[in-house]
Amino acid sequence: MAGWSGSSEVRAARVILLGALILMWPAIWNGYPILYSDTNAFMVQGILNFFVWDKPFIYGPWMNLFHWQYSLWPVLLAQALIVSSILWLTLVSVNASARSLLTSSQSKLFQFEKTHLRQADTRFVVVCLLLSVFTAAPWFTSLLMPDIFAPITVLCIYILTIRPDLGWRTRLWVLLVGTFAIASHLSHLVIAAAVLPVVACIKFGRLKVAVLPLVFALGALIATNLYGFQKFAISPFGSVFLLARLEADGHIKPILDRLCTKQNLYLCEWKDRLAPDSDDFLWDGAGPVWKHPGGPIGLSPEASELVRAAVLANPLGVVQSLVKNTWTELLMIGLGDTLHPDHLDLSVRARLQTYFPQAELERYRQSRQVQGTLTQSAAFFNTLGWVSLIAGLVVCLYAGYLALRRAERTISLLIGMVFVALLANAFATGALSKPHYRYQTRIAWLLVFVPLILPYRIRGCAPLSKTVNHSG
């Protein structure tokens, strides 16, 4: 890196590219981007311009911008570059020694003295290498799903909050990425909404800027749902997910027993044979959701009525279930459920075979994931991951204590946002859907990332506030 020349922007672009390649190593080792059965739905969105009832019309069209029905590799590279750029901006923004060298009179992003820029380059590459070995970050960067944008949501809001000095191009980039990250998955709305009160408590003056990605994401979701489903709604059919969750927790059957004596509801004929698992309830082709004449969309009005009745009938019981599922999800951290080849041949393979060249289909077939050998690596990396997470949690707690004691608002904000985001993510996925390992694993690695980028001065010496003048 020492031999790099040219402007600071070119240097930043090079180190971001290097970081992206490092974070892509699981896909490179796999021989193909890592896939999930839901990847098929996003491909359908983009290729066929089809609105899927349970997914925002965001990530699929974005994928279509890069694969051109030729290869999924450019999609993965674009995703990795986005992730790398936000990680880089976060490191630069939070690092006091780098920020103190910003030239406030210039609008370009990385106007640092050459020596310190080189140090930032080196540190970023080291951070990416450590993340690639000790966390799940590269595995979710390599997965063609919007999951990786859950932590990116947090970091984008953080950057916008603490960096009033950003040039307009960089500010626009972070705003666009933040908007896309939030809109790409409905659970990210909850994460974004949860971290904003932390911003309000610590950097209230910047709240009007920090809230913009959420506002634009809400606008994008409402606009696409209005166009695709003729419904002015953020999640037009989310009640079906809540119905499945409440049924699995035992709250729907008593409601059906009571209502079915008075009303002729569709689910009355199913009330004694409903699946006890929410995933089975939702996705079993022979179950009530898909046997309904209108499918999940047709079931949605009745689902809303039953969910409302269940909450009113037993609010304390519903809250207890929400808390229990949130706690369960909070501790479900580990690779595995995104590495298997289950259902891929019935979903993604069919899409590749129909719309992509034969060479791409062959690359898919030869991947470790499809061959069924990718899951073998999960145990080893899960062990490393848990060790690093525990260490990261301890460091974050200690650093948070120091930051509060020294009134270091920038550091307090970052750590506070991460802890709140972890809890919000567990609630949005575990309590409102179903606890899965993939959901919490996708964001838990922030506990390792934060200690790696903390400014050295937080471990001792003078408070940062005496060295750097933070606005907001």
C-alpha positions in Angstrom: 0.0 0.0 0.0 2.9 2.3 0.6 3.5 2.6 -3.1 0.0 3.8 -3.9 0.0 7.2 -5.6 -2.6 9.7 -6.8 -5.4 11.5 -4.9 -6.7 10.4 -1.6 -10.0 9.4 -3.3 -8.1 6.9 -5.5 -6.3 5.5 -2.5 -9.6 5.1 -0.7 -11.1 3.4 -3.7 -8.2 0.9 -3.8 -8.4 0.0 -0.2 -12.1 -0.3 -0.3 -11.8 -2.7 -3.3 -9.2 -4.7 -1.3 -11.5 -4.8 1.7 -14.3 -6.1 -0.6 -12.2 -8.9 -2.0 -11.2 -9.9 1.5 -14.8 -10.0 2.6 -15.7 -12.1 -0.4 -13.4 -15.0 0.4 -16.2 -17.4 1.4 -17.8 -17.0 -2.0 -14.4 -17.4 -3.7 -13.7 -20.5 -1.7 -17.2 -21.8 -2.4 -16.7 -21.3 -6.1 -19.9 -19.3 -6.4 -21.9 -16.7 -4.4 -23.6 -18.2 -1.4 -27.3 -18.6 -2.0 -30.4 -19.1 0.0 -33.8 -20.4 -1.2 -35.2 -16.8 -0.9 -32.6 -15.6 -3.3 -34.9 -17.1 -6.0 -37.7 -14.7 -5.0 -35.4 -11.7 -5.4 -34.3 -13.0 -8.8 -37.9 -13.3 -9.8 -38.5 -9.7 -8.7 -35.8 -8.3 -10.9 -36.1 -10.6 -13.9 -39.9 -10.8 -14.2 -40.7 -7.5 -12.6 -42.9 -9.5 -10.2 -44.0 -8.3 -6.8 -43.6 -11.0 -4.2 -46.2 -10.7 -1.4 -43.7 -11.0 1.5 -40.7 -9.1 0.3 -40.0 -5.4 -0.5 -39.5 -4.7 -4.2 -36.0 -3.3 -3.5 -33.3 -5.9 -3.3 -34.4 -7.9 -6.4 -34.5 -5.0 -8.8 -31.1 -3.9 -7.4 -29.7 -7.4 -8.2 -31.0 -7.1 -11.7 -28.9 -4.0 -12.2 -25.7 -6.1 -12.0 -26.3 -9.7 -13.2 -27.9 -8.8 -16.6 -29.0 -12.5 -16.7 -25.4 -13.3 -17.3 -23.8 -14.0 -13.9 -24.4 -13.4 -10.2 -20.8 -12.6 -9.5 -21.1 -8.9 -10.4 -24.0 -8.7 -7.9 -21.8 -10.1 -5.2 -18.9 -7.7 -6.0 -21.3 -4.8 -5.9 -22.6 -5.9 -2.5 -19.1 -6.4 -1.1 -18.0 -3.0 -2.3 -21.0 -1.3 -0.6 -20.2 -3.1 2.6 -16.5 -2.3 2.4 -17.1 1.3 1.7 -19.4 1.7 4.8 -16.9 -0.1 7.0 -14.1 2.2 5.7 -16.2 5.3 6.3 -17.1 4.1 9.8 -13.4 3.5 10.7 -12.3 6.8 9.4 -15.2 8.6 11.1 -14.7 7.1 14.5 -11.0 7.2 14.6 -10.0 10.4 16.4 -6.4 10.6 15.1 -7.7 10.5 11.6 -10.6 12.9 12.1 -8.4 15.5 13.7 -6.6 15.8 10.5 -9.7 16.5 8.3 -9.4 19.7 6.3 -12.7 21.4 7.1 -12.3 23.9 4.3 -12.4 21.2 1.6 -15.4 19.1 0.6 -13.5 16.1 -0.6 -13.7 13.1 1.7 -10.2 11.8 2.4 -8.1 15.0 2.7 -5.6 13.7 5.2 -1.9 14.0 5.5 -0.3 11.2 3.5 1.3 9.4 6.5 -1.9 9.2 8.4 -3.9 8.1 5.4 -1.5 5.3 4.9 -2.0 4.3 8.6 -5.8 4.3 8.0 -5.3 2.1 4.9 -3.2 -0.4 6.9 -5.6 -0.5 9.8 -8.6 -1.0 7.6 -7.1 -4.0 5.8 -6.1 -5.5 9.1 -9.7 -5.0 10.4 -11.1 -6.7 7.3 -8.7 -9.6 7.7 -9.7 -10.1 11.3 -13.4 -9.8 10.5 -12.9 -12.4 7.7 -11.5 -15.0 10.1 -13.2 -14.3 13.4 -16.7 -13.2 12.5 -19.6 -14.0 10.2 -19.2 -10.7 8.3 -17.6 -12.3 5.2 -20.2 -15.1 5.1 -23.1 -12.7 5.0 -21.3 -10.4 2.6 -21.0 -13.4 0.3 -24.6 -14.3 0.7 -27.0 -13.0 -2.0 -29.6 -11.8 0.5 -30.3 -8.4 2.1 -29.2 -9.8 5.5 -25.8 -8.0 5.4 -27.6 -4.7 5.2 -29.0 -5.0 8.8 -25.6 -3.9 10.3 -25.0 -1.5 7.4 -28.2 0.2 8.4 -26.8 1.0 11.8 -23.4 2.2 10.4 -25.0 4.5 7.8 -27.1 6.3 10.4 -24.0 6.6 12.7 -21.9 8.1 9.9 -24.5 10.6 9.0 -24.9 11.6 12.6 -21.2 12.2 13.5 -20.0 13.6 10.2 -21.4 17.0 9.4 -18.2 17.7 7.5 -18.8 15.1 4.8 -18.6 16.3 1.2 -21.9 16.2 -0.7 -20.9 13.2 -2.8 -20.0 11.1 0.2 -23.0 12.3 2.2 -25.3 11.3 -0.8 -23.6 7.9 -1.0 -24.2 7.1 2.7 -27.7 8.4 2.4 -28.5 6.2 -0.6 -26.9 3.1 0.9 -28.7 3.7 4.2 -32.0 4.1 2.4 -31.4 1.0 0.4 -30.3 -1.0 3.4 -33.4 -0.1 5.4 -35.8 -0.7 2.6 -34.3 -4.0 1.5 -35.8 -5.9 4.5 -38.8 -5.0 6.7 -36.9 -5.9 9.9 -34.4 -3.2 9.1 -37.1 -0.6 9.6 -37.3 -1.7 13.2 -33.6 -1.5 13.6 -33.4 2.0 12.2 -36.3 3.2 14.3 -34.7 1.7 17.4 -31.3 3.4 17.0 -32.7 6.9 16.3 -33.7 7.5 20.0 -30.1 6.8 20.9 -29.1 9.5 18.4 -31.7 11.8 19.9 -30.3 11.2 23.4 -26.6 11.8 22.5 -26.6 13.9 19.3 -30.0 15.5 19.2 -28.8 18.2 16.9 -28.1 15.7 14.2 -31.4 13.8 14.5 -32.9 15.6 11.5 -30.1 14.2 9.3 -29.9 10.7 10.9 -33.6 10.1 10.3 -33.4 10.8 6.5 -32.6 7.2 5.4 -35.6 5.9 7.4 -37.9 8.5 5.9 -36.7 7.8 2.3 -37.0 4.0 2.9 -40.5 4.4 4.1 -41.3 6.4 1.1 -39.8 3.8 -1.2 -41.8 1.0 0.4 -45.0 2.9 0.3 -44.5 3.9 -3.4 -43.6 0.3 -4.5 -46.5 -1.2 -2.6 -48.9 1.3 -4.0 -47.6 0.5 -7.6 -47.4 -3.3 -7.2 -50.4 -4.0 -4.9 -52.4 -0.8 -5.1 -52.1 -0.6 -1.3 -50.9 2.5 0.6 -48.9 0.5 3.2 -45.4 -0.3 4.4 -46.1 -4.1 4.7 -49.5 -4.9 3.1 -49.6 -8.5 4.2 -47.5 -8.6 7.3 -50.4 -9.8 9.3 -50.0 -13.2 7.8 -46.5 -13.4 9.4 -47.9 -12.3 12.8 -50.7 -14.8 12.5 -48.2 -17.6 12.0 -46.1 -16.4 14.9 -49.1 -16.0 17.3 -50.4 -19.4 16.3 -47.1 -21.1 17.0 -47.2 -19.4 20.5 -50.6 -20.8 21.1 -52.6 -17.5 20.9 -54.8 -18.2 17.8 -56.4 -21.5 18.5 -58.5 -20.1 21.5 -59.6 -17.2 19.4 -60.8 -19.5 16.6 -62.6 -21.8 19.1 -64.5 -18.7 20.3 -65.1 -16.9 17.0 -66.0 -20.0 14.9 -69.2 -20.5 16.9 -70.4 -17.1 15.6 -68.5 -16.4 12.3 -67.8 -18.5 9.3 -64.0 -17.8 9.0 -61.8 -19.6 6.5 -59.5 -20.9 9.2 -62.3 -22.4 11.2 -62.0 -25.6 9.1 -58.3 -25.7 9.9 -58.4 -24.8 13.6 -57.8 -28.4 14.9 -55.0 -29.1 12.4 -52.9 -25.9 12.3 -49.1 -26.5 12.2 -47.4 -25.8 15.5 -44.4 -24.4 13.7 -44.7 -20.9 12.2 -42.6 -21.8 9.1 -44.7 -24.9 8.4 -47.8 -22.7 8.8 -46.5 -20.2 6.3 -44.8 -22.3 3.7 -46.4 -25.7 3.6 -48.1 -25.9 0.2 -50.8 -28.2 1.6 -51.4 -25.8 4.5 -54.1 -23.1 5.1 -52.1 -20.2 3.7 -51.5 -21.7 0.3 -54.8 -23.6 0.1 -56.7 -20.3 0.5 -58.2 -19.3 -2.8 -56.3 -16.0 -2.7 -53.2 -17.4 -1.1 -51.5 -15.3 1.6 -52.8 -12.1 0.0 -56.3 -13.4 0.2 -55.8 -14.6 3.8 -54.4 -11.2 4.9 -57.7 -9.5 5.9 -58.7 -12.5 8.1 -55.2 -12.7 9.5 -55.4 -9.0 10.6 -58.8 -9.7 12.4 -57.4 -12.7 14.2 -54.2 -11.0 15.2 -56.1 -8.0 16.6 -58.5 -10.4 18.5 -55.6 -12.4 20.0 -53.8 -9.3 21.2 -56.9 -7.8 22.8 -57.9 -11.1 24.4 -54.5 -11.8 26.0 -52.2 -8.8 25.8 -50.0 -10.0 28.7 -49.6 -13.5 27.2 -48.7 -12.0 23.8 -46.1 -9.7 25.4 -44.6 -12.7 27.3 -44.3 -14.6 24.0 -42.6 -11.6 22.3 -40.1 -11.3 25.1 -39.4 -15.0 25.1 -38.8 -15.2 21.4 -36.7 -12.0 21.4 -34.5 -13.5 24.1 -34.2 -16.8 22.2 -33.2 -15.0 19.0 -30.7 -12.8 20.8 -28.6 -15.8 21.7 -29.0 -17.8 18.4 -25.7 -17.0 16.8 -24.0 -19.3 14.5 -23.4 -20.2 10.8 -25.1 -23.1 9.2 -28.6 -22.4 8.1 -27.5 -20.4 5.1 -24.7 -22.8 4.0 -26.8 -25.9 3.1 -28.1 -26.6 -0.4 -31.7 -27.2 0.7 -34.4 -26.2 -1.8 -31.8 -24.5 -4.1 -32.4 -26.9 -7.0 -36.1 -26.2 -6.8 -35.7 -22.5 -6.7 -32.4 -20.8 -7.8 -31.3 -23.5 -10.1 -34.5 -23.3 -12.1 -34.1 -19.6 -12.5 -30.4 -20.0 -13.6 -31.4 -22.7 -16.0 -34.1 -20.6 -17.6 -32.5 -17.2 -17.8 -28.7 -17.5 -17.5 -26.0 -19.0 -19.8 -25.2 -22.7 -19.4 -21.7 -21.8 -18.1 -23.3 -20.0 -15.1 -25.4 -23.0 -14.3 -22.3 -25.2 -14.4 -20.5 -22.8 -12.0 -23.5 -23.1 -9.7 -23.5 -26.9 -9.8 -19.8 -27.1 -9.0 -20.0 -24.9 -5.9 -19.2 -26.4 -2.5 -22.6 -25.4 -1.3 -24.5 -27.3 -4.0 -22.1 -30.2 -3.5 -23.1 -30.2 0.2 -19.6 -29.6 1.6 -19.9 -26.0 2.6 -21.6 -26.7 5.9 -18.6 -28.6 7.1 -16.8 -25.3 7.8 -19.5 -24.0 10.1 -18.4 -25.7 13.3 -14.8 -24.3 13.2 -15.9 -20.8 12.4 -18.7 -20.8 14.9 -16.1 -21.6 17.6 -13.9 -18.7 16.5 -17.0 -16.5 16.3 -18.2 -17.1 19.8 -14.8 -16.5 21.3 -14.5 -13.3 19.4 -18.0 -12.2 20.3 -17.5 -12.7 24.0 -14.2 -10.8 23.8 -15.8 -8.1 21.8 -18.7 -7.8 24.2 -16.3 -7.3 27.1 -14.3 -4.7 25.3 -17.5 -2.8 24.1 -18.8 -2.7 27.7 -15.5 -1.4 29.1 -15.1 1.1 26.3 -18.7 2.2 26.8 -18.0 2.8 30.5 -14.9 4.8 29.7 -16.7 6.8 27.0 -19.5 7.7 29.4 -17.2 8.6 32.2 -15.2 10.9 29.9 -18.2 12.2 28.0 -17.0 10.9 24.7 -20.3 11.2 22.9 -19.0 9.8 19.5 -17.9 6.6 21.1 -20.9 6.3 23.4 -23.2 6.8 20.4 -21.6 4.0 18.4 -21.6 1.5 21.3 -25.1 2.5 22.3 -26.5 2.1 18.8 -24.9 -1.3 18.4 -26.4 -2.7 21.6 -29.8 -1.3 20.8 -29.6 -2.6 17.2 -28.8 -6.1 18.5 -31.9 -6.1 20.7 -34.1 -4.5 18.0 -32.9 -7.1 15.4 -33.8 -9.9 17.8 -37.3 -8.5 18.4 -38.0 -7.8 14.7 -37.0 -11.2 13.6 -37.5 -13.6 16.5 -40.6 -12.0 18.1 -42.4 -11.0 14.9 -41.3 -13.9 12.7 -39.4 -16.9 14.1 -36.0 -17.3 15.8 -33.4 -18.4 13.2 -29.6 -18.5 13.5 -29.2 -16.5 10.4 -31.0 -13.5 11.7 -28.9 -12.6 14.8 -25.7 -13.9 13.3 -25.9 -11.3 10.5 -25.6 -8.4 12.9 -23.8 -9.8 16.0 -20.4 -9.3 14.4 -20.7 -5.6 15.1 -19.6 -6.4 18.6 -16.2 -7.4 17.1 -16.0 -4.7 14.5 -16.4 -1.8 17.1 -13.4 -2.8 19.3 -11.3 -3.1 16.2 -12.0 0.5 15.1 -12.1 2.2 18.4 -9.5 5.1 18.6 -6.5 4.2 20.6 -7.0 7.1 22.9 -10.2 5.6 24.3 -8.0 3.0 26.1 -6.2 5.8 28.0 -4.7 9.3 27.7 -6.8 12.4 27.3 -10.4 12.5 26.3 -11.1 12.8 22.6 -13.3 15.8 23.1 -10.2 17.8 24.1 -8.6 16.9 20.8 -11.4 16.9 18.3 -14.3 19.3 18.0 -17.3 17.2 17.2 -20.4 19.0 16.0 -23.9 18.0 16.9 
